[in-house]
């Protein structure tokens, strides 16, 4: 039971702390609402858990053999995050309830995790701490704990954005919020580039 509690504590700290996926979740909740943003939450959660399982089942060994692949993933992730920051910064600030604009998709959330250096670091650190011997049942146990914690954590960011939505009901306020989120996203991307 203490191992499960340790896994849960690690998952909570890694999942709920600010990062690119959570910033997008906050922004999506503010712009599109709680329900529309659930695709992003589900995609980010499933994408992360898949990465975690693959890392636990041996992907980390591949990265040890080809360390340049890690750098490629990192650079692609930073480029993707900077692109997302640009999209947020250039948004018109209109709340899109029923028109053509859509909240981030499930695939978008999953891909975001795979290109997110924070997610890769959390997977490597978590597997190193809890599944160093490579036991498959521990990998699956950790993944099950992470599935619940990650979903709830990213969902909390969407909920916070949905709460802010009431205060950002005009285009000017939403533009200010989106540009602030874009700045945070760009700063986190640049920070991840140098870690």
N, C-alpha and C positions, 0 to 999 in steps of 0.2 A: 504494500500500500504506500510506503514511503517513496518507492521508486515512481509510482504513478503521480504522487503529489509533486515530486521534483520535476517530472516531465511536464506536468500541468503548469507549474510556476515558470519554467523555462518558456513554454509555448505562449503563456500570457505575456510575459515581458517582451518576447520577440514579436508577437503579433499586434499588441496594442500600442506600442511606441510609434511615434510619428515616422513615416516613411512614404515613399512614392505611392504605394497602393492605397494607404490610408488617406493621403492628401486627395487623391482622385475620388475616393469614397466620400469624403467630406464634401467635396465640391459637387459630386453627383447628387448627393442627398439634398444639398441646398438648391440646386438647379432643377432637378427632376423629381424629387420626392423620395420617400422611403421605399415604396413598392416598386417603382421603376428601377431603382438602384440595386435591387436584390439579385439581378443577373450578374452584376459586377461582383457582388459579395460571394455568390456561389462560384463564379469562375475563378476569382482570386484564391478562394479556399481550396477548390479542387486542383487548381494548377499548382499551388504550393504543396499540397499533400502528395501529388504525383511526383513532384521534384524530390520531396523528402524520401519517399519510398525508393525511388530509383537511386538516390544518393546512398541510402542505407543498403541497397542490394548490390552496390558495386560501381556506380557512376564515379564516385570519388577516386577509384583506382584508375579509371580512364583519364581523369584530369591530372593525376600524378604522372602518368605516362606522357601526356601532351599538355604541359603547363601553358603553352601558348593559346590553347583552346579556352582556358579560363580568361585570358586577357581579351580574346575576341568577344566572348559573352559579355564581359564587363563593358567594353566599348560599345557594343550593340545596345546594351541596356541603357547606358548613359545617353546615347543618341536618341533612343526611343523616349526616354524621360524628358529630354530637352524638346523634342517634337511635341510631346503632350503639354509641356509648359507653354510653348508657343501657341498651341490651340486654345488653351485656357486664357492666355493673355489677350488673344485676338477675338474672343467671344464677345458678342454684342450685348450681353447682359440680360437679354429677354428670357423670362421664365417660359420654358417650352413644355406646356402641358399636353397639347393635342396636335401640334404641328409636326413638321418633318424632323425636327431635331430629336435625337434619342439618347437615352442614358447609355453609358458604356455597356457593351454586351458581355455575355459570359466568356466568350472567346477572348475578348479584349482583356478581361480580368486575369484569365489564365496566362495569356502571353505576357502580360505585364509582370507576373511573378517570375516567369522564366527569364525575363530580361532584367530583373531587379537584382542588383548585386547584394542588397540587404537579405533577400530571400536565400540566395546561394550561401552567404555567410551563416545564416541561421541554420540551414540544413547541415552544413559541414560541422558547425559547432555542436549542434544538437546530436547528430549521429556520433560525433567523437565523444561526447559526454555520456550518452546513454546506451549506445549500441556499438561500442568500439570493437567488440569481438565478432560482430557481423551476424548475430543470431537473428534469423528471420522473424521469429515470433516477437522479439523485442522491437524490430523495425515496424511490424504491423501494429503492435500495441502503442508505440509512440505516434504512429500515423493516426490512429483512432483518437487518441487524446488531442492531437493537434487539429484534427478535423473540426471538433466541437469548439475548441478555444479560438481557433483562427476565424471560424464563421462568426462567432459572437463578437470577437474583437473588431473585425472589419465592419460588421453590422452596427457596432456602437458608433463608429465614425460616420456611417451613413445617417444614423439617428441624430447625431449632433448636427450634421448638415441640414437635416430636415427641420430640426428645431430652429436653426438660424434662418431658414427659408422665410419664416414669418417676419423677420426683421429686414429681409432683403427683397421686399416685394416690388421694388422699383428697379429699372434697368441700371441706373447710375450706381446704386448700392451693390447690385450683383456684379457689375463690371469691376468695382473696387475689390470686392471679395475674390472674384476670379483672378484678378491680377496679383492679389496677395498670395493666393494659392499657387499661381504660376511661378512667382518668385521663390516660394518655399520649395516647390518641386525642382526648379533649376538649381537652387543652392544645394539641395540634397543630391542631385545628380552629379554636380561638380565635386561635392564632398566625397561621394562614392568613387569617383574617378581617381582620387588620390589616396584611397585607403587600401 
